[in-house]
Amino acid sequence: MSEPVMKKSQVKLWFLIPFILFLAFIVMMFFRLGKSTEIIPSNALNKPVPSFSLPLLDERSLTDNAPVVSNADLPKQPYLINVWGSWCPTCKIEHPYLMQLKQEGIPIVGINYKDEPQEALAYLSERGDPFAINIQDLSGGFAIDLGLTGAPETFLVDKQGNIRQHIVGEINEGNWQDRILPCLQTLNNTTEQSKIAEVCV
């Protein structure tokens, strides 16, 4: 009598395993960035910033009258592209450091990734706006073209518009001083490819 009951509970357990694995994956994705930040090899490295034509994120975004920006509007000096969203918990952790970089004169282009404009603007109003320009990427297509794996992520771009570093997770004092700033200083001081390749790893 007890054997069929055991088999039924075993069957129920097998049906639960995919659900448990799915929940574990969701939790991992929610917390995966910011705990270990790294500069990674990327298919985007040493290639131009992908072509785009996307709306600017500002108050006009709420009325669908935002101007469209493209590669021509990007800075003509080394700069950072930071992919962020108001929904992203690690972006909130990173944000004060981005504000500090703005105070130090570091140009940052924001890519607002899969976000609602009103929520993104409220986020910036509450926390401050560290971005020289902020671009809406509602579909996420441009960020994917960059090589995005999640948010936040940052790309260091040289004055010719080529991506030189891909930083997964938050920018913080540690990775800024150790890896990102030396690359940025090198990009500001030389176009010698061997030197850039040596420092911007």
C-alpha positions, 0 to 999 in steps of 0.5 A: 500500500505504501509503495504507490504513495512513495512513487507519487511523492517522488514524482511531485518532487521531480516536478518541483526541481525545475521550479527551484532551479528557476528561482535560484537563477532569478536570485543569482541574476538579481544579486550577481553584479556588484559583489565581484566587479571585474574587467573582462575580455569582450567582443566589443574591445578595440572596436568602434562604439556601435552605430545608434540613433536613440532618444535623449533622456530628459523631461521631453521624454515624458511627451515623446518629444525627446531629441534623437542622438547618435554617435556624432553627439558622443564626446570627442575625448576619452569617456565612459559609457555607463549602462544603468537602470532605476530598477537595478539595485547595484546601480544605486550602490554605484551611483555616488561614485559616478557623482564623484567622478563627475565632480572630478571632470570625468565625462560619462555617457549614460545608457538608460537600459530598459527603463521607463522614462518617468522612473529614470528621471525620478531616480536622477532627480533624487540622486543627482545626474552624473551623466554628460548626456543620457540616452534611452535604450528602451528595447535594450538593443544598443546595450546588447550591441555593446556587449552588455551582460547585465547592469551596471556595466561600463565601457571606456572609450578612446577619443577615436570612439573605440572601446578599450575596457569593459567593466562588469559590475559597479565602478568603485574606488578599488577598480577605478584606481587599479585599472580604469584610471590608468587606462583613461590617463594613457588614452589621454596621453598617447595614441601608441597602440602597444602602450594602450594594449599594455595598460588597458587590459 
